[in-house]
Amino acid sequence: MRRLAAAAAVLLITAFAAAPVAAQSAGRAQARRAAAPPPGSRLTRSLDSLLDAPPFEHALWGVAIEDPSGRRVFERNADRLFVPASNAKLVVAAAATLLLPPDFRFRTSVYTSGTIAGGVLQGDLVLYGRGDPTLSDRFYPTRYSAFEELADSLRAHGVTRVEGDLVGDASYFDSATIRPSWDSYDLAWWYAAPVTALGFNDNSADFLITPAAPGLPPLITFEPDLGLVQFTNRARTVPVDSPRTIDFHRAPGTNAVWADGDVPADTRPWTENVSVADGPLWTATAFRHALESHGVTVSGRTRTTFDPSAHAAARLTEALAEHRSPPIGRIIEPVLRMSHNWYAELLLRTLGKERTGAGGWDSGLAVERRFLIDSLGADSTEFSLADGSGLSHANLVTPRVFVRILEAIRRRPRAASLRSALPVAGVSGTLRTRYRGSGLAGRVRAKTGSIANTNTLSGYLDTPQGTWTFSIALNNHAEHGREALKRIDAIVAMLARRAER
């Protein structure tokens, strides 16, 4: 009898618990129907014809559009989950801007584990990173500028020699450096470089390729050359107008890099960016070069650690030198304008560390989840995120969620920097070559997204009547990316024509 009573109680509780959920779902469905645009409107007919036209009639389209008043004027599968590609960066950029302090800056510190006497440090020199993505020439005059600043600070403290080791301490984050859902081919490239708390030059080496005479290997050099990358050139220069097939490879877990394939003799020199295997060692080695060039010698070896207890005592002391990054608002720019994956992943892990104390992907994704639900009122069933950059096909987000994010960016003064960081059609970033000659140059600000079989665009269209907000996702198509972009751009152009009538 007790068991029957308990079972009955469980069923009763379950029924009462399910009732609000069912009511909530019914309420959402009713709200969607009430807000749906009239099916026979001219805008609806025009956009439907574009979405259903070959060769994309068998692909999956997700579209959500709101007019300047915030009224939903068109939807196609707007409440369905789509792979967002780099549109996922809108989430991490918005979360970092609104959850981190406005004056937030990354810090990279130098600590000591010994004493200094007569200009000599008897002990180890510890370079401690906190996820700063800017240690390169993207924000500074040279790649080494930040490290040279630290070296000058050490000299100002009288340090000219280190008798111990130089330690690259990357323990601010956990030891995971890539996502398991990233494609193995991508791992050799800058856009999937190891995401480490201590990183330098986007954790990549920059290879310059210059063709030679047909039959000879092209000239390939790389920077920075820190003695860690072992490069083999197996590529060939081929006659003019031949296909360019050169590719770069890196053996997993190593810095053994090679190039193979063909380079046409009339190709202009260009740069490819190949990831390195060990970001903290790469960074510590670069710092050692800067130290030595500024008169600070290190007698020990260069080594790294992910163990947070290894140099915890040193971190309790005052830093001997410290570099601070530009403010967070400027760091958002490469994330949105250039669609820089590494910056986005570092922001995600930093969110986790700063908000929960854990510097892992899971903690960062948990922060994003609460941000979308608690701060923006998103439905928890309308997104599932696997990384910060959108490189993973495991990311899933509805177009409605992106429109919600974009509306929040428009209406919150603190998020104004996000709108200005978006690519501008025909002008900047990943939209600089799109919409030229269409009358839309300078009027579309949007985040692009492209991975295999997926193209997306979410942002704003400025018209004389005001700003329209849109999110467009094209998934599961088999066409060339250029054709997909043309169709997406045609949708935005059609929206502009109808909006201005």
Residue pairs with C-beta under 8 A, 6 or more apart in sequence:
28 379
32 79
35 71
35 72
36 72
36 75
37 43
37 44
37 72
37 73
37 74
37 75
38 44
41 73
42 498
43 73
43 74
43 495
43 498
44 74
46 494
46 498
47 63
47 74
47 76
47 491
47 494
47 495
48 76
50 487
50 490
50 491
50 494
51 61
51 63
51 76
51 491
55 477
55 479
55 483
56 474
56 477
56 479
56 484
56 487
59 474
59 475
59 476
59 477
59 478
59 479
60 77
60 80
60 82
60 473
60 474
60 475
60 476
60 477
61 76
61 77
61 472
61 473
61 474
62 76
62 77
62 78
62 80
62 82
62 398
62 399
62 471
62 472
62 473
62 475
63 74
63 75
63 76
63 77
63 78
63 399
63 470
63 471
63 472
63 473
63 491
64 72
64 74
64 75
64 78
64 398
64 399
64 400
64 402
64 403
64 470
64 471
65 72
65 73
65 74
65 75
65 403
65 468
65 469
65 470
65 471
65 495
66 72
66 73
66 403
66 407
66 468
66 469
66 470
67 73
67 466
67 468
67 499
68 463
68 465
68 466
68 467
68 468
69 466
70 407
74 495
75 399
77 399
78 398
78 399
78 400
78 403
78 471
79 382
79 398
79 400
80 398
81 382
81 383
81 384
81 396
81 397
81 398
82 396
82 397
82 398
82 399
82 456
82 473
82 475
83 393
83 395
83 396
83 451
83 454
83 473
83 475
84 390
84 395
84 396
84 397
84 402
84 449
84 456
84 473
85 390
85 395
85 449
85 450
85 451
85 454
85 455
85 456
86 339
86 341
86 389
86 390
86 447
86 448
86 449
86 450
86 451
86 456
87 390
87 397
87 402
87 447
87 448
87 449
87 456
87 457
87 458
87 471
87 473
88 344
88 385
88 387
88 388
88 389
88 390
88 395
88 397
88 449
89 335
89 336
89 339
89 344
89 388
89 389
89 390
89 447
90 336
90 402
90 405
90 406
90 447
90 458
91 368
91 371
91 372
91 383
91 385
91 388
91 397
91 405
92 335
92 344
92 347
92 348
92 351
92 364
92 368
92 388
92 389
93 332
93 335
93 336
93 344
93 347
93 418
93 421
94 371
94 405
94 408
94 409
94 415
94 418
95 351
95 367
95 368
95 371
96 328
96 332
96 347
96 350
96 351
97 328
97 329
97 332
97 414
97 415
97 417
97 418
98 371
98 375
98 412
98 414
98 415
99 351
99 354
99 355
99 367
99 371
99 375
100 328
100 350
100 351
100 354
101 328
102 327
102 328
102 329
102 414
103 327
103 328
104 327
104 328
104 354
105 324
105 325
105 326
105 327
105 328
106 130
106 131
106 132
106 133
106 134
106 324
106 325
106 331
106 350
107 130
107 132
107 322
107 323
107 324
107 325
108 127
108 128
108 129
108 130
108 132
108 135
108 146
108 150
108 198
108 322
108 323
108 325
109 127
109 128
109 130
109 315
109 319
109 321
109 322
109 323
110 125
110 126
110 127
110 128
110 150
110 153
110 154
110 319
110 320
110 321
110 322
111 125
111 126
111 128
111 311
111 314
111 315
111 317
111 319
111 320
112 121
112 123
112 124
112 125
112 126
112 314
112 317
112 320
113 123
113 124
113 126
113 164
113 311
113 313
113 314
114 121
114 122
114 123
114 124
114 163
114 164
115 121
115 122
115 123
116 122
116 157
116 158
116 159
119 158
119 159
119 160
119 161
120 159
120 160
120 161
120 162
120 163
121 159
121 161
121 162
121 163
121 164
122 163
122 164
123 162
123 163
123 164
124 162
124 164
124 165
124 166
124 167
124 300
124 311
124 314
125 162
125 164
125 165
125 166
125 167
125 298
126 167
126 169
126 311
126 314
126 315
127 150
127 166
127 167
127 168
127 169
127 198
127 283
127 284
127 287
128 169
128 171
128 172
128 198
128 311
128 315
128 319
129 168
129 169
129 170
129 172
129 196
129 197
129 198
129 199
129 280
129 283
130 172
130 197
130 350
130 353
131 172
131 173
131 197
131 199
131 346
131 349
131 350
131 353
131 359
132 199
132 323
132 325
132 346
133 199
133 202
133 325
133 331
133 334
133 340
133 342
133 343
133 346
133 347
134 140
134 146
134 325
134 326
134 331
135 146
135 147
135 199
135 200
135 201
135 283
136 143
136 200
136 201
136 202
137 143
137 145
137 201
138 334
139 325
139 326
139 330
140 146
142 148
143 200
143 201
143 223
143 224
143 286
144 286
144 289
144 290
144 293
146 323
147 286
147 287
147 289
147 290
147 291
148 290
148 293
148 294
149 321
149 323
150 287
150 290
150 321
150 322
150 323
151 290
151 291
151 293
151 294
151 295
151 296
152 294
153 320
153 321
153 322
154 291
154 296
154 320
154 321
155 294
155 295
155 296
157 320
157 321
159 296
159 320
160 295
160 296
160 297
161 296
161 297
161 298
161 299
162 291
162 296
162 297
162 298
162 299
162 300
163 299
163 300
164 299
164 300
165 298
165 300
165 301
165 302
165 303
166 284
166 287
166 288
166 291
166 298
166 300
166 301
166 302
166 303
167 284
167 303
167 304
167 305
167 310
167 311
168 198
168 280
168 281
168 283
168 284
168 287
168 302
168 303
168 304
168 305
169 198
169 280
169 304
169 305
169 310
169 311
170 196
170 197
170 198
170 279
170 280
170 304
170 305
170 306
171 197
171 305
171 306
171 307
171 308
171 310
171 311
172 197
172 198
172 308
172 353
172 359
173 195
173 196
173 197
173 306
173 349
173 353
173 359
173 360
174 306
174 358
174 359
174 360
175 306
176 360
176 361
177 194
177 195
177 196
177 279
178 187
178 192
178 194
178 195
179 361
179 386
179 387
179 391
179 392
181 386
181 387
181 392
181 393
181 394
182 192
182 387
182 391
182 392
183 192
184 252
186 192
186 391
187 250
187 252
187 275
188 248
188 249
188 250
188 257
188 274
188 275
189 204
189 248
189 273
189 274
189 275
190 202
190 203
190 204
190 273
190 274
190 275
190 342
191 341
191 342
191 389
191 391
192 275
192 341
192 391
193 199
193 202
193 203
193 204
193 275
193 276
193 279
193 342
194 203
194 275
194 276
194 277
194 278
194 279
195 203
195 279
195 342
195 345
195 346
195 349
196 203
196 279
196 280
196 283
197 280
197 349
197 359
198 279
198 280
198 283
198 284
198 304
199 279
199 280
199 282
199 283
199 342
199 346
200 279
200 282
200 283
200 286
200 287
201 224
201 282
201 286
202 273
202 340
202 342
203 275
203 276
203 279
203 282
203 283
203 342
204 273
204 274
204 275
204 276
205 222
205 223
205 224
205 225
205 229
205 257
205 273
205 274
205 276
206 222
206 223
206 224
206 271
206 272
206 273
207 220
207 221
207 222
207 231
207 248
207 259
207 271
207 272
207 273
207 274
208 220
208 221
208 222
208 223
208 269
208 270
208 271
209 218
209 219
209 220
209 235
209 246
209 259
209 263
209 267
209 269
209 270
209 271
209 272
210 218
210 219
210 220
210 269
211 218
211 219
211 237
211 263
211 264
211 265
211 266
211 267
211 269
212 218
212 219
212 237
212 265
213 237
213 265
214 237
214 238
214 239
214 265
215 236
215 237
216 236
216 237
217 233
217 234
217 235
217 236
217 237
218 233
218 235
218 236
218 237
218 246
218 263
220 231
220 233
220 235
220 259
222 229
222 231
222 274
224 286
224 289
226 282
226 285
226 286
226 289
227 285
228 255
228 276
228 278
228 281
228 282
228 285
229 255
229 257
229 276
230 255
230 256
230 257
231 257
231 258
231 259
232 256
232 257
232 258
232 259
233 258
233 259
234 258
234 259
234 260
235 246
235 259
235 260
235 261
235 262
235 263
236 261
236 262
236 263
237 262
237 263
237 264
237 265
238 262
238 263
238 264
238 265
239 264
239 265
240 264
240 265
240 266
241 264
241 266
242 262
242 264
243 262
243 264
244 261
244 262
244 263
244 264
244 267
245 261
245 262
246 259
246 260
246 261
246 262
246 263
247 259
247 260
247 261
248 257
248 258
248 259
248 272
248 274
249 257
249 258
249 259
249 260
250 256
250 257
250 274
250 275
250 277
251 257
253 277
254 277
255 276
255 277
255 278
257 274
276 282
278 304
280 304
280 305
280 306
281 302
281 303
281 304
284 302
284 303
284 304
285 302
288 298
288 302
291 297
291 298
292 298
305 311
325 331
329 417
329 421
331 343
331 347
332 347
332 417
332 418
332 421
333 421
334 340
334 343
335 343
335 344
335 347
335 421
336 418
336 421
336 422
336 423
336 429
336 447
337 421
337 422
337 423
337 428
337 429
337 430
338 429
338 430
339 429
339 430
339 447
339 448
339 449
341 389
341 390
341 391
342 389
344 388
344 389
344 390
345 361
345 387
345 388
345 389
347 388
348 361
348 364
348 365
348 368
348 387
348 388
349 359
349 360
349 361
349 363
349 364
349 388
350 359
350 364
351 364
351 367
351 368
352 358
352 359
352 360
352 361
352 362
352 363
352 364
352 365
352 366
352 367
353 359
353 363
353 364
355 363
355 367
356 363
356 366
356 367
357 363
361 387
364 388
365 385
365 386
365 387
368 385
368 388
369 380
369 383
369 385
372 378
372 380
372 383
372 401
372 405
373 380
375 408
376 404
376 405
376 408
377 404
378 401
378 404
379 401
382 397
382 398
382 400
382 401
383 396
383 397
383 398
383 401
384 394
384 395
384 396
384 397
385 395
385 396
385 397
386 392
386 394
386 395
387 394
387 395
390 449
390 451
391 451
393 451
393 452
393 454
399 458
399 471
399 472
399 473
400 471
402 458
402 471
403 458
403 469
403 470
403 471
406 458
406 459
406 460
406 469
406 471
407 469
408 415
409 415
409 418
409 419
410 419
410 460
410 467
410 469
419 445
419 460
422 429
422 445
422 446
422 447
422 459
422 460
423 429
423 430
423 431
423 432
423 445
423 446
423 447
423 448
424 431
424 432
424 442
424 444
424 445
425 431
425 434
425 435
425 440
425 441
425 442
425 443
425 444
425 445
425 446
426 432
426 433
426 434
426 435
426 436
426 440
426 441
426 442
427 441
427 442
430 448
431 444
431 446
431 448
434 485
434 489
435 441
435 443
435 444
435 489
435 492
435 493
438 489
438 493
439 496
440 461
440 492
440 493
440 496
443 461
443 462
443 463
443 496
444 459
444 460
444 461
444 462
444 492
445 459
445 460
445 462
446 457
446 458
446 459
446 460
446 470
447 456
447 457
447 458
447 459
448 456
448 457
449 455
449 456
449 457
449 458
450 456
450 481
450 484
450 485
453 475
453 476
453 477
453 478
454 473
454 474
454 475
454 476
454 477
455 474
455 477
455 481
455 484
455 485
455 488
456 471
456 472
456 473
456 474
456 488
457 470
457 471
457 472
457 488
457 492
458 470
458 471
458 472
459 469
459 470
460 467
460 468
460 469
460 470
461 467
461 468
461 470
461 492
461 495
461 496
461 499
462 468
463 496
463 499
463 500
464 500
465 499
465 500
468 495
468 499
470 492
470 495
472 488
472 491
472 492
474 484
474 487
474 488
477 484
